[in-house]
Amino acid sequence: MAKRTFLDFEKPVAELEHKIEELRQMLPGSKVDISREIGQLEQKSLKLTQRVYKNLTPWQITKIARHPERPYTLDYVRECFTDFIELHGDRHFGDDQSIISGLARFNGNACVVIGHQKGRDTKERALRNFGMTRPEGYRKALRLMKTAEKFKLPVFTFIDTPGAFPGIDAEERGQSEAIGRNIFEMAQLQVPIIATVIGEGGSGGALAIAVADEVLMLQYAVYSVISPEGCASILWKTSDKAETAAEALCITAPELKTLGLIDKIVDEPVGGAQQDAHQMATALKRALRDAWREVSDLKPADLLERRYQRLRAYGRFTDTGANP
């Protein structure tokens, strides 16, 4: 059994799971049947996990969104799509592997899939640049979007990045232009776009593939203009205030749903998506199918008008001025 990674607020669950694992290892050579005791402890662990996850703070949810065992884009591609063929390169500079993109089928229909990809181990994390995309990654994504438009294919995007890569080389190659261009082009792309925030949705790095007709968000994902640490560093000159910043930023799925910035929250298994990737993928596939049905029959002109009105509706305000 693979060793699980527990977060700091999951310590009571970790202690119980450690005891369960010790009993499981004793089971083959034990002369006493302890399977019933294991079952009781497993039920206790489940109830304890439910209790811990019932009243999570935004900062705790941020930690879950960053969990190293959480499913990534390629995990969902394998579970939710068929016949995936990855395509590489932006035809200008190179191939950024923090963005995966390619052709696939969703419920038998041809489509384009694009998403951020983080790494599982040190080598892959370096290869994927920890999910932080450079300009060539966004230009690769745009190349695939324009291909989708040419062949009238829907686009599915998966957002999971702390933000666009802030390095000098990225700035030299036009990082802000690449992000701005993607947002501009996605706003007028004449095919359906369905975006899902599966982990972190950080800043312009997320927005560059998140302009869509339907935006889904996993229950314990986060989506924000800046990371809590970045916000704290600007406002309080220290990242130690990240927890306070997370409370103020309204970064959780329920908050964003209330504000009208996302369309649907996809429930996760007890303990988060990392507890059961297959169950999570099954729920996400169902949500993607429902979202696809909402927009699949719209004509391009109606699709663009719907998308325009959706973007125009972002934001809430109260007019307190007197009538003229």
GUDOMAR-79169 format. One record per residue (C-alpha): x, y, z. Coordinates in Angstrom, 3 decimals, decimal comma. Last residue first. Layout:
<x=X	y=Y	z=Z>
...
//
This chain:
<x=-30,896	y=61,968	z=-10,680>
<x=-31,469	y=58,884	z=-8,474>
<x=-29,424	y=58,943	z=-5,284>
<x=-26,201	y=56,980	z=-5,125>
<x=-25,938	y=53,694	z=-3,230>
<x=-25,452	y=51,458	z=-6,277>
<x=-24,371	y=48,070	z=-4,948>
<x=-21,749	y=46,043	z=-6,780>
<x=-21,082	y=42,483	z=-7,862>
<x=-18,581	y=41,249	z=-10,436>
<x=-18,819	y=39,211	z=-13,600>
<x=-21,980	y=39,757	z=-15,662>
<x=-20,053	y=41,099	z=-18,661>
<x=-18,173	y=37,787	z=-18,922>
<x=-21,447	y=35,834	z=-19,125>
<x=-22,915	y=38,316	z=-21,589>
<x=-19,930	y=37,858	z=-23,879>
<x=-20,015	y=34,051	z=-23,582>
<x=-23,733	y=33,969	z=-24,424>
<x=-23,159	y=36,293	z=-27,374>
<x=-20,281	y=34,134	z=-28,586>
<x=-22,320	y=30,930	z=-28,335>
<x=-25,322	y=32,510	z=-30,048>
<x=-23,148	y=33,586	z=-32,994>
<x=-21,409	y=30,184	z=-33,129>
<x=-24,731	y=28,240	z=-33,092>
<x=-25,549	y=26,531	z=-29,804>
<x=-26,117	y=22,775	z=-29,803>
<x=-23,091	y=21,790	z=-27,716>
<x=-23,488	y=24,521	z=-25,094>
<x=-25,484	y=23,101	z=-22,189>
<x=-24,873	y=19,496	z=-23,223>
<x=-21,133	y=20,008	z=-22,770>
<x=-21,687	y=21,188	z=-19,197>
<x=-23,657	y=18,040	z=-18,387>
<x=-20,984	y=15,806	z=-19,926>
<x=-18,259	y=17,671	z=-18,067>
<x=-20,121	y=17,152	z=-14,791>
<x=-20,451	y=13,405	z=-15,423>
<x=-16,772	y=13,197	z=-16,349>
<x=-15,906	y=15,048	z=-13,145>
<x=-17,828	y=12,594	z=-10,970>
<x=-16,133	y=9,611	z=-12,630>
<x=-12,737	y=11,303	z=-12,381>
<x=-13,197	y=11,855	z=-8,646>
<x=-14,211	y=8,236	z=-8,093>
<x=-11,124	y=7,095	z=-10,001>
<x=-8,814	y=9,467	z=-8,131>
<x=-9,947	y=8,218	z=-4,722>
<x=-8,274	y=9,788	z=-1,691>
<x=-6,381	y=12,402	z=-3,714>
<x=-9,692	y=13,982	z=-4,755>
<x=-10,329	y=15,152	z=-1,196>
<x=-10,874	y=13,591	z=2,228>
<x=-14,359	y=12,323	z=1,477>
<x=-14,592	y=12,155	z=-2,320>
<x=-14,867	y=15,449	z=-4,213>
<x=-17,991	y=17,351	z=-5,234>
<x=-17,902	y=19,216	z=-8,551>
<x=-18,903	y=22,844	z=-8,062>
<x=-20,712	y=24,442	z=-10,997>
<x=-20,882	y=27,717	z=-12,878>
<x=-17,876	y=29,720	z=-11,720>
<x=-17,441	y=33,469	z=-11,293>
<x=-21,035	y=34,043	z=-10,181>
<x=-20,076	y=35,586	z=-6,839>
<x=-21,895	y=32,830	z=-4,960>
<x=-20,064	y=30,219	z=-7,037>
<x=-16,775	y=31,925	z=-6,220>
<x=-17,472	y=31,732	z=-2,491>
<x=-18,555	y=28,080	z=-2,693>
<x=-15,447	y=27,165	z=-4,758>
<x=-12,871	y=28,773	z=-2,488>
<x=-10,709	y=31,810	z=-3,301>
<x=-12,607	y=34,620	z=-1,588>
<x=-9,407	y=36,688	z=-1,155>
<x=-9,919	y=37,795	z=2,448>
<x=-9,630	y=34,426	z=4,199>
<x=-6,660	y=33,430	z=2,019>
<x=-4,929	y=36,686	z=2,972>
<x=-5,238	y=35,888	z=6,675>
<x=-3,730	y=32,442	z=6,093>
<x=-0,942	y=33,953	z=3,997>
<x=0,077	y=36,364	z=6,799>
<x=3,456	y=34,657	z=7,243>
<x=4,176	y=35,619	z=3,619>
<x=5,531	y=38,944	z=4,857>
<x=5,421	y=42,520	z=3,571>
<x=1,883	y=42,922	z=4,945>
<x=-0,030	y=43,852	z=1,782>
<x=2,385	y=42,736	z=-0,937>
<x=3,853	y=39,673	z=0,785>
<x=0,407	y=38,678	z=2,040>
<x=-1,015	y=38,751	z=-1,498>
<x=1,853	y=36,647	z=-2,818>
<x=1,470	y=34,106	z=-0,017>
<x=-2,300	y=33,903	z=-0,542>
<x=-1,693	y=33,291	z=-4,268>
<x=-2,910	y=35,953	z=-6,676>
<x=-5,974	y=36,645	z=-8,846>
<x=-7,624	y=33,596	z=-7,318>
<x=-9,057	y=30,135	z=-7,870>
<x=-8,847	y=27,368	z=-5,283>
<x=-9,731	y=23,665	z=-5,579>
<x=-11,364	y=21,696	z=-2,778>
<x=-14,815	y=21,218	z=-4,322>
<x=-13,584	y=20,957	z=-7,888>
<x=-14,428	y=23,865	z=-10,120>
<x=-16,395	y=24,032	z=-13,341>
<x=-16,430	y=26,958	z=-15,762>
<x=-18,871	y=26,816	z=-18,691>
<x=-18,637	y=29,047	z=-21,766>
<x=-14,932	y=29,600	z=-21,215>
<x=-12,053	y=31,982	z=-20,568>
<x=-9,854	y=29,701	z=-18,420>
<x=-6,765	y=28,911	z=-20,531>
<x=-4,835	y=32,179	z=-20,050>
<x=-6,866	y=32,869	z=-16,908>
<x=-4,852	y=30,297	z=-14,952>
<x=-1,413	y=31,806	z=-15,560>
<x=-3,061	y=35,195	z=-15,257>
<x=-3,487	y=34,596	z=-11,512>
<x=-3,436	y=31,138	z=-9,917>
<x=-6,073	y=28,473	z=-10,298>
<x=-4,736	y=25,766	z=-8,017>
<x=-6,272	y=22,325	z=-8,196>
<x=-8,841	y=20,992	z=-10,678>
<x=-10,211	y=24,269	z=-12,043>
<x=-12,299	y=23,096	z=-14,992>
<x=-12,848	y=24,910	z=-18,287>
<x=-15,404	y=24,105	z=-20,998>
<x=-14,999	y=25,936	z=-24,307>
<x=-17,568	y=25,619	z=-27,106>
<x=-16,406	y=26,675	z=-30,588>
<x=-16,238	y=30,082	z=-32,265>
<x=-13,291	y=31,446	z=-30,285>
<x=-14,082	y=35,091	z=-29,516>
<x=-13,242	y=35,363	z=-25,822>
<x=-10,636	y=32,645	z=-26,268>
<x=-8,670	y=34,879	z=-28,660>
<x=-8,466	y=37,852	z=-26,292>
<x=-7,645	y=35,720	z=-23,231>
<x=-4,980	y=33,863	z=-25,195>
<x=-3,482	y=37,099	z=-26,512>
<x=-3,306	y=38,577	z=-23,020>
<x=-1,437	y=35,533	z=-21,694>
<x=1,033	y=35,549	z=-24,598>
<x=1,494	y=39,329	z=-24,374>
<x=2,176	y=39,121	z=-20,629>
<x=4,832	y=36,435	z=-21,100>
<x=6,563	y=38,082	z=-24,030>
<x=9,739	y=36,101	z=-24,754>
<x=11,928	y=38,325	z=-22,584>
<x=9,432	y=38,022	z=-19,732>
<x=9,650	y=34,230	z=-19,862>
<x=13,458	y=34,366	z=-19,901>
<x=13,444	y=36,704	z=-16,895>
<x=11,432	y=34,263	z=-14,796>
<x=7,884	y=34,816	z=-13,510>
<x=6,419	y=31,467	z=-14,685>
<x=2,628	y=31,830	z=-14,912>
<x=0,737	y=31,101	z=-11,725>
<x=0,326	y=28,506	z=-8,960>
<x=-1,055	y=26,237	z=-11,695>
<x=-3,863	y=23,711	z=-12,064>
<x=-6,451	y=24,615	z=-14,698>
<x=-7,946	y=21,964	z=-16,975>
<x=-9,233	y=22,937	z=-20,424>
<x=-11,772	y=21,210	z=-22,674>
<x=-12,179	y=22,612	z=-26,198>
<x=-15,013	y=21,657	z=-28,544>
<x=-14,112	y=20,829	z=-32,162>
<x=-15,228	y=22,828	z=-35,202>
<x=-12,263	y=21,810	z=-37,395>
<x=-10,829	y=25,311	z=-37,742>
<x=-11,916	y=26,279	z=-34,226>
<x=-10,171	y=23,275	z=-32,714>
<x=-7,007	y=24,121	z=-34,652>
<x=-7,262	y=27,668	z=-33,296>
<x=-7,476	y=26,223	z=-29,798>
<x=-4,489	y=23,957	z=-30,443>
<x=-2,331	y=26,895	z=-31,536>
<x=-3,558	y=28,847	z=-28,507>
<x=-2,374	y=26,103	z=-26,153>
<x=1,020	y=26,050	z=-27,848>
<x=1,164	y=29,818	z=-27,499>
<x=0,403	y=29,461	z=-23,787>
<x=3,195	y=26,949	z=-23,398>
<x=5,599	y=29,031	z=-25,490>
<x=4,999	y=31,968	z=-23,142>
<x=6,205	y=30,038	z=-20,043>
<x=3,943	y=27,972	z=-17,803>
<x=4,273	y=27,265	z=-14,096>
<x=3,075	y=23,702	z=-13,444>
<x=6,041	y=22,893	z=-11,207>
<x=8,403	y=23,551	z=-14,132>
<x=7,027	y=20,436	z=-15,863>
<x=10,528	y=18,972	z=-16,363>
<x=11,623	y=20,151	z=-12,905>
<x=8,515	y=18,611	z=-11,370>
<x=9,145	y=15,449	z=-13,377>
<x=12,626	y=14,994	z=-11,926>
<x=11,605	y=15,860	z=-8,362>
<x=8,624	y=13,500	z=-8,337>
<x=4,927	y=13,754	z=-9,212>
<x=5,114	y=16,673	z=-11,622>
<x=2,575	y=19,373	z=-12,408>
<x=0,526	y=19,497	z=-15,605>
<x=-1,553	y=22,439	z=-16,774>
<x=-4,282	y=21,599	z=-19,245>
<x=-5,483	y=21,446	z=-22,848>
<x=-7,824	y=18,915	z=-24,467>
<x=-9,198	y=19,269	z=-28,009>
<x=-12,304	y=17,380	z=-29,097>
<x=-13,640	y=14,523	z=-31,237>
<x=-16,942	y=13,105	z=-29,990>
<x=-17,139	y=9,480	z=-28,811>
<x=-18,101	y=10,355	z=-25,247>
<x=-15,141	y=12,733	z=-25,209>
<x=-12,557	y=11,950	z=-27,863>
<x=-9,010	y=13,233	z=-27,959>
<x=-6,659	y=15,696	z=-29,660>
<x=-3,769	y=17,321	z=-27,854>
<x=-2,431	y=19,610	z=-25,203>
<x=-0,232	y=19,344	z=-22,131>
<x=1,046	y=22,545	z=-20,548>
<x=3,945	y=22,423	z=-18,065>
<x=5,774	y=20,654	z=-20,878>
<x=6,641	y=23,844	z=-22,725>
<x=7,617	y=22,981	z=-26,293>
<x=9,747	y=25,335	z=-28,351>
<x=10,203	y=28,763	z=-29,892>
<x=7,804	y=29,622	z=-32,703>
<x=5,817	y=26,563	z=-33,829>
<x=4,191	y=26,415	z=-30,352>
<x=5,362	y=22,884	z=-29,626>
<x=3,807	y=19,516	z=-28,900>
<x=0,695	y=17,489	z=-29,683>
<x=-0,572	y=14,753	z=-27,388>
<x=-2,884	y=12,128	z=-28,905>
<x=-5,737	y=11,056	z=-26,631>
<x=-7,843	y=8,208	z=-28,053>
<x=-10,274	y=8,260	z=-25,109>
<x=-11,276	y=10,838	z=-22,531>
<x=-12,471	y=10,885	z=-18,902>
<x=-10,105	y=8,505	z=-17,110>
<x=-6,838	y=8,961	z=-19,027>
<x=-7,451	y=12,696	z=-19,475>
<x=-8,261	y=13,004	z=-15,780>
<x=-4,902	y=11,549	z=-14,761>
<x=-3,178	y=13,657	z=-17,427>
<x=-4,615	y=16,830	z=-15,883>
<x=-3,424	y=16,093	z=-12,350>
<x=-4,911	y=13,976	z=-9,569>
<x=-3,946	y=15,107	z=-6,019>
<x=-1,043	y=13,195	z=-4,491>
<x=1,165	y=16,272	z=-3,987>
<x=-1,661	y=18,206	z=-2,236>
<x=-1,729	y=21,759	z=-3,610>
<x=-5,540	y=22,047	z=-3,699>
<x=-5,595	y=20,451	z=-0,226>
<x=-3,250	y=23,150	z=1,103>
<x=-5,453	y=25,863	z=-0,397>
<x=-8,455	y=24,236	z=1,299>
<x=-6,630	y=24,584	z=4,629>
<x=-6,047	y=28,279	z=3,899>
<x=-9,715	y=28,792	z=2,964>
<x=-10,720	y=27,268	z=6,330>
<x=-12,224	y=23,790	z=6,510>
<x=-15,403	y=23,131	z=8,473>
<x=-16,674	y=19,702	z=7,395>
<x=-13,312	y=18,283	z=6,325>
<x=-12,208	y=17,363	z=9,872>
<x=-15,608	y=15,829	z=10,699>
<x=-15,732	y=13,799	z=7,501>
<x=-12,173	y=12,604	z=8,158>
<x=-13,163	y=11,540	z=11,689>
<x=-16,169	y=9,656	z=10,335>
<x=-13,987	y=7,835	z=7,803>
<x=-11,308	y=7,049	z=10,388>
<x=-13,921	y=5,610	z=12,759>
<x=-15,272	y=3,432	z=9,968>
<x=-11,725	y=2,255	z=9,218>
<x=-11,177	y=1,583	z=12,923>
<x=-14,263	y=-0,613	z=13,045>
<x=-13,145	y=-2,528	z=9,965>
<x=-9,689	y=-3,075	z=11,444>
<x=-11,256	y=-4,413	z=14,644>
<x=-13,352	y=-6,816	z=12,606>
<x=-10,295	y=-7,972	z=10,651>
<x=-8,447	y=-8,771	z=13,869>
<x=-8,923	y=-12,538	z=13,718>
<x=-6,411	y=-13,941	z=16,210>
<x=-3,578	y=-16,207	z=15,109>
<x=-1,982	y=-13,275	z=13,299>
<x=0,501	y=-13,935	z=10,518>
<x=-1,451	y=-12,395	z=7,622>
<x=-3,148	y=-9,665	z=9,787>
<x=-0,087	y=-8,056	z=11,400>
<x=0,558	y=-5,774	z=8,425>
<x=-3,097	y=-4,754	z=8,404>
<x=-2,898	y=-3,960	z=12,135>
<x=0,042	y=-1,597	z=11,562>
<x=-1,838	y=0,064	z=8,686>
<x=-4,865	y=0,671	z=10,908>
<x=-2,632	y=2,264	z=13,595>
<x=-1,081	y=4,577	z=11,010>
<x=-4,556	y=5,446	z=9,729>
<x=-5,585	y=6,520	z=13,240>
<x=-2,526	y=8,717	z=13,701>
<x=-2,968	y=10,259	z=10,255>
<x=-6,646	y=11,014	z=10,921>
<x=-5,746	y=12,928	z=14,099>
<x=-2,960	y=14,766	z=12,170>
<x=-5,200	y=15,889	z=9,286>
<x=-4,711	y=19,607	z=10,069>
<x=-1,010	y=19,278	z=9,215>
<x=-1,598	y=17,594	z=5,858>
<x=-1,225	y=13,850	z=5,422>
<x=0,767	y=12,179	z=2,667>
<x=-0,194	y=8,566	z=2,094>
<x=2,284	y=5,696	z=1,867>
<x=1,427	y=3,394	z=-1,015>
<x=0,000	y=0,000	z=0,000>
//
